[in-house]
Amino acid sequence: MIDPSIEIPEAIESPRLRIRATRPGDGPTVYAAVMETLPLLRAWPASLPWSLPEPSVDASEAFCRQGHENWRRRRDFPMLVFLKRDDEHVANVGLHRPDWSVPSIEVGYWCRAAHQGHGFTTEAVQALCGFAFDVLGVRRVTCLADEANDASRAVAARAGFALQAIRCRDTTGPDGVPLETRFCVYVRER
């Protein structure tokens, strides 16, 4: 377990971005981003199974409230990414599944459709890695990317991750049947 006396800030910054923990009331912001990007998110059902059910403001608000609670309890660290220049929401990122015995954590990310191709996700992931190493004290950050998702794999590479392995058929669908998946496992260590 992470030392409970360590103060964990709820926001970090990078050159162009403000990255902060989800909060109660963020549901409409997240919902708008999901709806704008839904066809792109649903292209990766094994990576983003949460995108398959019909989105709603209520579901997005529940995600934000649960994320806020998980942050407080140091179980999960979902974050929203905003442009500093105009406070526009551009992406969602997070540090998930901490294993404090290693210590290690997994990074996840997706970018709003209108903001893809500008390097925002890479910049946010690089900032999150610094946060994970310097604040949370982990020594290893992992990233899983569908082998066919070139954009996600490119973010991992640009953010300084090294390909460590390829995992096959280790995900199941809602019916319990193994999916034909190939995930690239990227690692960044300190």
Secondary structure as GFF3:
##gff-version 3
##sequence-region A 1 190
A	DSSP	beta_strand	11	13	.	.	.	ID=ss1
A	DSSP	beta_strand	17	21	.	.	.	ID=ss2
A	DSSP	alpha_helix	27	41	.	.	.	ID=ss3
A	DSSP	three_ten_helix	49	51	.	.	.	ID=ss4
A	DSSP	alpha_helix	57	73	.	.	.	ID=ss5
A	DSSP	beta_strand	77	83	.	.	.	ID=ss6
A	DSSP	beta_strand	89	99	.	.	.	ID=ss7
A	DSSP	beta_strand	104	111	.	.	.	ID=ss8
A	DSSP	three_ten_helix	113	115	.	.	.	ID=ss9
A	DSSP	alpha_helix	120	134	.	.	.	ID=ss10
A	DSSP	beta_strand	140	146	.	.	.	ID=ss11
A	DSSP	alpha_helix	150	158	.	.	.	ID=ss12
A	DSSP	beta_strand	162	168	.	.	.	ID=ss13
A	DSSP	beta_strand	182	189	.	.	.	ID=ss14
###
